[in-house]
Amino acid sequence: MDIVIFLAPFSLGLGLVALGAFWWTLRDGQYQDPAGDAARILIDEPEDRPAA
């Protein structure tokens, strides 16, 4: 039962760190253009190909 006293606050703290990282990415603008990112994958640019 002593391990629960250690693991419960540790898991809550880890969850808060993950939530903070998520909020940081939201404020940083990581999710602003999902449609453009999806379309950019389909563009076949010549400089992306290996040299022949």
N, C-alpha and C positions, 0 to 999 in steps of 0.2 A: 504494500500500500504506500510505502514511502516513495516509490518511483513515480506514482501519480502526482505527487506534490512537486516533483521536478519536471515531469513531462507536460503537464497541463499548461503552466506558464510558458514553457519553451515552445509548444505548438501554437499558442496564441501569439507569441512574439513573432514567430516565423510567418504566420498568416498576416500579421500587420506589416511585416517587411515586404511580403509579396503584394499586398494591397497598395503600399506606398510606391513600389516600383511600377505598378499598373497606372496609378494616378500620375506618376512622373512622365510616363510615355504618353498619356493623354494630353498633358499640358505641353509637352514638347512637340506635339503635332505629328506623331508617328502614324496616325490613322486618318489623315486628312484626305488622301486621294486613293482610295482602294480600287476604284474603277480604272484609273490611269495605271496603277501598278499591275493590275491584271492584264491590261492591254499591252503593256510594255514587254511582257513575257513573250507575246506572239510575234513581235517585230523581229525580222530576220535581217540583221545588219551585217554587212560584209566584214567589218572589223572584228566581229565576234567569232568568225570562223578561223580555224587554224591555217597556217600558211601551207600551201600545196608543195 
